[in-house]
Amino acid sequence: RSAGSGRALRSVLCGLASCGLVLFGPALLNSAITPAAYAATSADAAAGTGAGQGAGQGAHAITDVDRLDDLIARLAAFEKANDPITAGREGDLAAASRLPDVTPQTDARLLSARQGFLAELDAIGRDGLLAERLLDYDILQWSLSATITLAGHDPDVMPFSNDSGFHTALVWLANNTTPRNEAEARAWIARMADLPRYFDENRANMERGI
């Protein structure tokens, strides 16, 4: 795996984690994702016998590994574009000027897009991947599937748990934001000005739940 694809995959998983998932939970650990599952395919993969990896391909043929890397890169860009908190922490001042959109309309758009990404991933399949990329594939498939399943339960109707939630997340955000110049300070002021809209959306979600 290239360093770029590794960073993109970490970005994807962090983005999906913001949806409320614990990525390496029991559902993953109890699945078929085991070292033996990858070791069993190592010999074939090393020999290039997987689909899309055979010797009959030209030097510039697009392989399933290429398709997986392209999918990961596009999914990472999508998650970042829809996660202003992460994007803002990475230096995107436009993102740093706003809070997340938690309306049902946005949730529906995100769900549809993630379903499309999962369909692409399923179409790639595992057979044409080198052994060292199977774990990437399986974790990404599990994470997308879990995110989509969670969305079906409309978790935004309960945007808090015990003593934490959307309201306390802002305290964390304030404690971890240190503007270093005028542009970053203006972005922070704009983000704080976005608070009424963000609270109204969360309140509307809670009213739907009640």
N, C-alpha and C positions, 0 to 999 in steps of 0.2 A: 504494500500500500504506500502511495506517495505521501509526503508530509502534507501536501495540500488537501488530499482527499481525507486524511486523518483529521485535520482541523475542521473540515467541512462536516464530517460525521459528528464530531464532538459538538459543533454548533447546532446541528439538527437535534441531537439528543437533549441538549440543554433547552432548546426551544420547545420540544415536546414535553420536557419535564415541567416547564412553566404551566402546562395544562393541568397539572396536579398529579402526575405519575411518579411512582418510585420505580425507576427503570430496572433495577436489578432486584425486584421483589420475588416472592415465592412463585408467582405464575411463570416467571422466566426460569428460575432455578429448578423448578420441577418439570420443565419441558424437556424436549429431546435435545436441547442444546448442551451437549456434553463433549469433553475432549475426545472421547471415542468416536463420536459422530464425525469429527473432522479428521481424525487420524485414519479412519476407514477410507477416506477419499484422497489421502495424500499421494499415494502412488500414482493413481490415475491422473491427478491434477499435475503432478510433476512431469508426467510423460506427455502432457498436453492432449489427453484423450477426451476431456470434457467437451461438450458442445460449445462451439465458438472458439475453441482453443486448438483445434487440430492443425496438422502440418499443411493441410491443403489451403489454408488461408493465405492471402497476400500480405505483404509487409504492412500495408495500410488498411487492412480490413478492420472494421469496427467489431470488437469482441464484446462479450457480455460484461467483462470487467470494465470496458470503456463505457458501456451503457449504465452500469452501476455507478461509476464515478460521476457521470453526467447527471444522473438522477439525484445523487447525494448533493452535488453542487447546487442544482436548481432548488432542491428542497431546503437546503441551508439558507439560500437567498430568500426564499419565500417565508421561512420562519422568522428570519431576522427582520424582514420588511413588516411583519405583523406583530413584532415584539419590541415596542419602543423602549422598554426598560433595558433589555440586552443591547440593542442597537445604540442607545444613548450612552451606555457605559463604554462602548467601543468607539466613541467619538463622533457619532452621527448627531449633529446639533439639531437637525429637524426632528429627529426622534426624541432627543433629550428635551424638546419643548412640549411634549404631550404625554398623556397617560394612556393606558390601553383602552381600546374600544371593546366593551363587553355587551353590546346589544345582541339580541337574538339574530338580527340580520347578518351581523358580522360572524357570529358563531356558525350560521348556516353556510356562509361563503367559505369559511375555513374548513368546515367539515367536507364540503363538496370537493375542494381542492385536495385535501388529504386523501380522500377516497380515490381521486384520480392518480395521485402519486403511488398509492398502494397497488392500484391496478397495474401501473407500469412496472412496479417492483415484481409483482406476481408474474407478469409476462416475461421478465428476464429469467426468472427461475434460478435454481441453484446449480444445475448440471454443468453450466459453462463457466463456473467460477473456479479460480484457483483456491486451494485449500485454505490459504491464509485470509481469503476474503469471505469465506462462508460465515464466520462469526459476525462480520460487518452486516452481511445480508440478513442473518437471522435476528440480530438485535434490532435492526432497522424495521424489519417486518413486524416483529413483536411490538415495538414502540408505536408504530403507526396504527396497527390493529387495536392496541389498547387505547390509544387516544381517540380513535373513531368510536369504539365501544363506549368509552366514558362520555363522549359527547352525546350519545343517545340517551343518557340519563339526565341531560340538562343540568349539569352541576352548578351553573351560575345562579340557580335559584337559592342556593345556600352558599354564599360567598365568604363564609367564615366558619371556623371550627374552634370550639372552646374559646380561647382568649385571643385568637389570631385570625386574620383575614385581610380583606382589601384595605381596611382602615389602619391596621397595624403595619401592613407592608409599607405604607407611606412613611412611617417612623424609621423603618430600616433604610428606606431610600434616602431620607434626609440625612441620616447618620453616615451614609456612605457616598454622599455627594459633596465634593469640594471644588467649586468653580475656581479655575486657575486664571481666567482672563474675562474680559467684558462679554465676549460672545457666549461663554459658558454660563456666566451669571444671568444674562438675558434669557438664555434657554431655560434655566432653573425657574426664573420668575414666570415665564410663559407656562411652564409645567404646573406651577402652583396655581396659576390662573385657570388651568384646566380642571382643577379639583371639583368645582360644582357639577360640571358635566359628568365626571367620573362617578361621583357619589350618587347623582340622580340615576344613572344607568344601573348601578348596583342596587339602589333602592327599588327601582322598577322590577328588577329581577327577583328580589326578595318578595315583592308584592305578588308576582306571578306564582311564586312557590306557596305563599300563604293561601 
